[in-house]
Each structure stands twice: as C-alpha cells, then as structure tokens.
Amino acid sequence: MTKLPDFTRIDFKDVLGDGDMPSADAWTTPEHMAGWFSPMTTVKIPKLDLREGGEYRIDMKGEERDHVHAGRYLKVDRPRELAFTWISEGTGQQETVVTVRFEPRDGGTVLTLTHEKLPGEESRENHRKGWLVICDRLDEVLVEAPGV
C-alpha cells in the first residue's frame, strides 16, 4: 500500500546561530520577535502572555493588508520548548498547533519546528514557505547579536 503525503503537517529542522543557544527572549518577548518573526516586511506583537493558557497575537504587515495570527500557549518550557495554537486566515481560522524545540549542538542550536493540523496542501505549503523565511530571519538576528 502506498503511503499518501500528510498535507496537514510540517516538520522542519535547522541549525541556527554561531554557538550560543538562542535565549528564550528571541521567541518570548515582543521586542525581540518584532525583529524577525514575519516573512513580510514588519511585524507587531500587540499581545503576548507567555504562560500555559496565555494568549498571543501577531500582526504581520503585508504590502496590501495585515495578516493576523493568534492563539494560546500550550506548553512553555524555557528555553527548550514552546507549543502554541496558531489561528489565521491561512489556516481557514482553524486551530492548528506549532511546537518549537531547541537543542544546543555542534556550535549552534538545532531548531525543530512542527506545525500540525493544517487544513490542506495549500495551507501546508504556504506555512512551510513562511516558516523557512522566519527561521532564516531568526538565524540572521542570532548571528548579528548572539545570545538574543
């Protein structure tokens, strides 16, 4: 039996930074996130309550309109793991789940990102592209300012 591709999930792994493990602040404070957490031009974080059950809102500024992402934290294990729901137009306003894990290794940090419960192939592909750009931007910030 041929296994069909899973269009509801993204698994992504990358090595980031120059040796220092990214601090929790890179993913957990609006000031740091505003510098990298968007594949678009700018991002604002008007709400971020970093605790299990706490809510967040991320406004990504596009050329023609804003893209609002919101959800709540499911797990906060600084600085090793974050899990949160992710609701946006790109998910059809359905609740999806993002889990991010950090592991120091070989002069950098292995970031493992899983985005689950996506509504289909188009949503998965759009989010895959977005996460790749976001993680590249994070890597640039970490190389320029290690320990962020």
Secondary structure as a PSIPRED ss2 file (coil, helix, strand):
# PSIPRED VFORMAT (PSIPRED V4.0)

   1 M C   1.000  0.000  0.000
   2 T C   1.000  0.000  0.000
   3 K C   1.000  0.000  0.000
   4 L C   1.000  0.000  0.000
   5 P C   1.000  0.000  0.000
   6 D C   1.000  0.000  0.000
   7 F C   1.000  0.000  0.000
   8 T C   1.000  0.000  0.000
   9 R E   0.000  0.000  1.000
  10 I E   0.000  0.000  1.000
  11 D E   0.000  0.000  1.000
  12 F E   0.000  0.000  1.000
  13 K E   0.000  0.000  1.000
  14 D E   0.000  0.000  1.000
  15 V E   0.000  0.000  1.000
  16 L E   0.000  0.000  1.000
  17 G C   1.000  0.000  0.000
  18 D C   1.000  0.000  0.000
  19 G C   1.000  0.000  0.000
  20 D C   1.000  0.000  0.000
  21 M C   1.000  0.000  0.000
  22 P C   1.000  0.000  0.000
  23 S C   1.000  0.000  0.000
  24 A C   1.000  0.000  0.000
  25 D H   0.000  1.000  0.000
  26 A H   0.000  1.000  0.000
  27 W H   0.000  1.000  0.000
  28 T H   0.000  1.000  0.000
  29 T C   1.000  0.000  0.000
  30 P H   0.000  1.000  0.000
  31 E H   0.000  1.000  0.000
  32 H H   0.000  1.000  0.000
  33 M H   0.000  1.000  0.000
  34 A C   1.000  0.000  0.000
  35 G C   1.000  0.000  0.000
  36 W C   1.000  0.000  0.000
  37 F C   1.000  0.000  0.000
  38 S C   1.000  0.000  0.000
  39 P C   1.000  0.000  0.000
  40 M C   1.000  0.000  0.000
  41 T C   1.000  0.000  0.000
  42 T E   0.000  0.000  1.000
  43 V E   0.000  0.000  1.000
  44 K E   0.000  0.000  1.000
  45 I E   0.000  0.000  1.000
  46 P E   0.000  0.000  1.000
  47 K E   0.000  0.000  1.000
  48 L E   0.000  0.000  1.000
  49 D C   1.000  0.000  0.000
  50 L C   1.000  0.000  0.000
  51 R C   1.000  0.000  0.000
  52 E C   1.000  0.000  0.000
  53 G C   1.000  0.000  0.000
  54 G C   1.000  0.000  0.000
  55 E E   0.000  0.000  1.000
  56 Y E   0.000  0.000  1.000
  57 R E   0.000  0.000  1.000
  58 I E   0.000  0.000  1.000
  59 D E   0.000  0.000  1.000
  60 M E   0.000  0.000  1.000
  61 K E   0.000  0.000  1.000
  62 G C   1.000  0.000  0.000
  63 E C   1.000  0.000  0.000
  64 E C   1.000  0.000  0.000
  65 R C   1.000  0.000  0.000
  66 D E   0.000  0.000  1.000
  67 H E   0.000  0.000  1.000
  68 V E   0.000  0.000  1.000
  69 H E   0.000  0.000  1.000
  70 A E   0.000  0.000  1.000
  71 G E   0.000  0.000  1.000
  72 R E   0.000  0.000  1.000
  73 Y E   0.000  0.000  1.000
  74 L E   0.000  0.000  1.000
  75 K E   0.000  0.000  1.000
  76 V E   0.000  0.000  1.000
  77 D E   0.000  0.000  1.000
  78 R C   1.000  0.000  0.000
  79 P C   1.000  0.000  0.000
  80 R C   1.000  0.000  0.000
  81 E E   0.000  0.000  1.000
  82 L E   0.000  0.000  1.000
  83 A E   0.000  0.000  1.000
  84 F E   0.000  0.000  1.000
  85 T E   0.000  0.000  1.000
  86 W E   0.000  0.000  1.000
  87 I E   0.000  0.000  1.000
  88 S E   0.000  0.000  1.000
  89 E H   0.000  1.000  0.000
  90 G H   0.000  1.000  0.000
  91 T H   0.000  1.000  0.000
  92 G C   1.000  0.000  0.000
  93 Q C   1.000  0.000  0.000
  94 Q C   1.000  0.000  0.000
  95 E C   1.000  0.000  0.000
  96 T E   0.000  0.000  1.000
  97 V E   0.000  0.000  1.000
  98 V E   0.000  0.000  1.000
  99 T E   0.000  0.000  1.000
 100 V E   0.000  0.000  1.000
 101 R E   0.000  0.000  1.000
 102 F E   0.000  0.000  1.000
 103 E E   0.000  0.000  1.000
 104 P E   0.000  0.000  1.000
 105 R E   0.000  0.000  1.000
 106 D C   1.000  0.000  0.000
 107 G C   1.000  0.000  0.000
 108 G E   0.000  0.000  1.000
 109 T E   0.000  0.000  1.000
 110 V E   0.000  0.000  1.000
 111 L E   0.000  0.000  1.000
 112 T E   0.000  0.000  1.000
 113 L E   0.000  0.000  1.000
 114 T E   0.000  0.000  1.000
 115 H E   0.000  0.000  1.000
 116 E E   0.000  0.000  1.000
 117 K C   1.000  0.000  0.000
 118 L C   1.000  0.000  0.000
 119 P C   1.000  0.000  0.000
 120 G C   1.000  0.000  0.000
 121 E H   0.000  1.000  0.000
 122 E H   0.000  1.000  0.000
 123 S H   0.000  1.000  0.000
 124 R H   0.000  1.000  0.000
 125 E H   0.000  1.000  0.000
 126 N H   0.000  1.000  0.000
 127 H H   0.000  1.000  0.000
 128 R H   0.000  1.000  0.000
 129 K H   0.000  1.000  0.000
 130 G H   0.000  1.000  0.000
 131 W H   0.000  1.000  0.000
 132 L H   0.000  1.000  0.000
 133 V H   0.000  1.000  0.000
 134 I H   0.000  1.000  0.000
 135 C H   0.000  1.000  0.000
 136 D H   0.000  1.000  0.000
 137 R H   0.000  1.000  0.000
 138 L H   0.000  1.000  0.000
 139 D H   0.000  1.000  0.000
 140 E H   0.000  1.000  0.000
 141 V H   0.000  1.000  0.000
 142 L H   0.000  1.000  0.000
 143 V H   0.000  1.000  0.000
 144 E H   0.000  1.000  0.000
 145 A C   1.000  0.000  0.000
 146 P C   1.000  0.000  0.000
 147 G C   1.000  0.000  0.000
 148 V C   1.000  0.000  0.000
